[in-house]
Amino acid sequence: MTVVVDVRTSAGRDQGLAHARGVLFVHSCSSAVAPHLEWALARVFGTTVDVDWAAQPIAPGCVRAEVIWHGPRGTSSKIASSLVAFSTIRFEVTEDPSEGAEGERYAVTPNLGLFRATIGMHGDVLVHEDRLRSLLVGARAAGPDQAAELVEEIDRLIGTPWDDELEPFRIAHSDSTVRVLHEVV
């Protein structure tokens, strides 16, 4: 079951705060840490968050959950900042693009740490021009034999190592609402 947290308030609307929505996917969290994670979310949302945990079959002793949230723009970064301190959990948090703002995606794994990407209106990871230019300058300076390193760095820019590590957790449940499409043209 999915939990929905709505922290939009009339006070926020009166102050002209832009609202956003997104999803938190906790792919694996030890059962012992789960209540602490709920308390961290409560601090972000300013209200009690009762997460509906389900067993994570590919990580014995761990649970998983999905939380749909509505709140002020920037809530995804607050969620990610709050949860990244739990060094043993795997999670993704997204914030949908909205009028005047691109979306965001944060992915965290114990092995890789934190990944952040800007997300376009069609769900694509957007890599800003300056990051690509910097990568190309480094590759040119390193010489023509650095193609493999260039490919590896581009993979990191778009989050491929995080996707590779999180994919088994995304599809571990037959009732998962997450579907990943491969080789979409």
C-alpha positions, 0 to 999 in steps of 0.5 A: 500500500502507498502512503500519501503525505500532503503538507500543502497549507493555506498559509503556504498558498498565501505566501506564494510558495510554489507546490510540488509533488513527488514519490519517495521509494525506500527500496531497503531499510532494516526493520530496526531503522524503519521507525527512525526513518519515519521520525526523520520524515515527520521532521521534514513534513511537520506531521506524523508519517505512518509508513506502510512497510512491506518485506523486501524479499531480496534483503532479508530483515529489510522492509520497503515502502512507497510514499507519495508526497505533496508540498513546497518546491524543494521538498525532495532535497529536504527528504534526501538530506534527511535520509542520507544520514541513514547510511545503510538504506537504499532509496530514491526520491523524486520531485516532478517538474512543475511550472517554472521548475525542472524536476529532481531525482535523488538516489542513494545506496550504501555502496555509491552514496548520493546521486542527484539529477535534474529531470525534464518534463518527460522524465529524462535526466538532464545533464547541463552543458557545463558539466559535459564541457568539463568532462570533454575538456578532461578527456581531451587533456588525457589523450585519445585512449581515454574513451572508456573513462569518458563513457564511464563518466557519462554513465555516472552523470546520468546515474547508471551505476545507481540504476544498476544497483537499485534495479533488483530492489525496484522489481523485487515485488510482483505488486510493485508500481514501478516499471522500468522500460529498457531500450525505449525508442 
